Amino acid sequence: MRDFLEAIKLLLLDLASTLFFLVVFLLTHNTILSVSLGIALGITQIAIQFLRRKTIDIMEWLSLFLVIAAGTATLLTDDPRFVLFKPSVIYLIVGVVMLKPGWMIRYLPAIASAVASDVAVVVGFVWAGLMFVSAAVNAFGAMAWSVPTWAMIMPIFGIVSKLAVFVAGFLAIRFTVVRRIKAMPAAEREAFLISTGRQSHPSAMPPASSGRRMS
């Protein structure tokens, strides 16, 4: 699941400028300063990628565009809620990507992808659903709540909901793998575990030593 956790990490990085904006705004109540620093962070993230000569993917460019667009709208209207809509756009795009059947299989260990790929497909759709729900909840909160209320509720909702889906999906896949492997015939189970690297080849028994005849 290391690659999958890395994907979640990248999602959080895409939201970093919004979270930074919120922290500064809640501390200073200065819209211009908060938006300016949020935009500066988004530009800095891209600049660091350039300096490290790393490939900048579409999501990173989109994140920067949304930071600048939402920040500009906020400065023109003096309404900080424009910045709060950015996570909804990110969630919607990620949700659409997660609608691809089986996207999660590549993040599973070999034993899980071989035995429980069908469950991984279902879990992938659950993740997509969570992204769409998160987008809707965030958009509603941006319109209906004050910035301090949004800042208090949305991080809690985001962490708890993603943790719940992650744990539930992990347990569902693990339970299915254990149950299906136990249901295999012994010989098939042993061969399967060896092929997935979960069990070593049975070691050869040392030849029996022949006793010396006492003279």
Phi, psi and omega in degrees: 000006184298315180296324180295317177296326177295323178296320177295322178299318179295324177298316179295323177295324177296333180266001186300317183295325177293315179296321178295317176304315182298315181300313181295319181295317181292331180278325188247337186057029180250106185295315183298314180296316183296313180294317181299316180290325177296316177296318180299321178295318179299318178293321179297320179300317179292319181298321179296321177298319178298313183297325179276358180057040177262150179292132178261114185277176185298320182298323180291319176295319179297319180299317179295317179300316181293322178300313182292316182295312181293322179296318179296316179298322179295317180293323181288327184256349185058033179240105185292350183291341178301321180295330184289345180280343182304314179302328179297318179296316179299314180300318181297316181294315179297321179298318178298318178298320182285354176285349177293120182300130175082011182300334186278343186299324182295341181268358183267152171296161186302320183295323180285319180293331180281329188256325189233036181296327180294323177291323179297325177297315179297315180298323177299320177293326177296319177298319178299316178300320179297321179298318180292319177297317179299320179297317181293315180297319180295316180297317178298315180297322180296328181274323190261338185254160171285164180300315178299322178294316177301316182294335180275321187275313189296317177299321179295314179300315182298314182292311184295315183295317181290322178295320180297315180292321179298312181295316180297317179293318179299314181294321180296316180292316181296315179299318180295317180299311182299315183295317183287326178291320178296331181281349179288149170301151187306313182295318179294320180297316181296317180295321180294316180296324177293318183293333180264004177078013180272350180213137180283160175297139179302129182287145180291139179288135179295142181299143180293134180281136180272130180291146177278137179285125179287132179274000000 
